[in-house]
Amino acid sequence: MQTLLKTIYLYEVQIAQTKLESRGIHSYIKNEFVNNVAVMPVAENYILVVDEKDYSEALEILQEKEDLDEEIPE
């Protein structure tokens, strides 16, 4: 498994995971529930990981949105 995305916001990794799943790439969110079960408040990063063979394709898929944002005229 290879790390694709790290963030403190769970919704960001969930959106990325949904985007990858829609293209047939399975991913896993590490630390998804750690902030819900900890006795003391913690700020653990949420980490999205994919299989090494899918890493390049997954990275391209997640970067597609960034490419679209740059092409939109203001």
Secondary structure, DSSP 8 states (H G I E B T S, - for coil): -EEEEEES-HHHHHHHHHHHHHTT--EEEETTTHHHH-SS-----EEEEE-GGGHHHHHHHHHHHHHHHHHS--
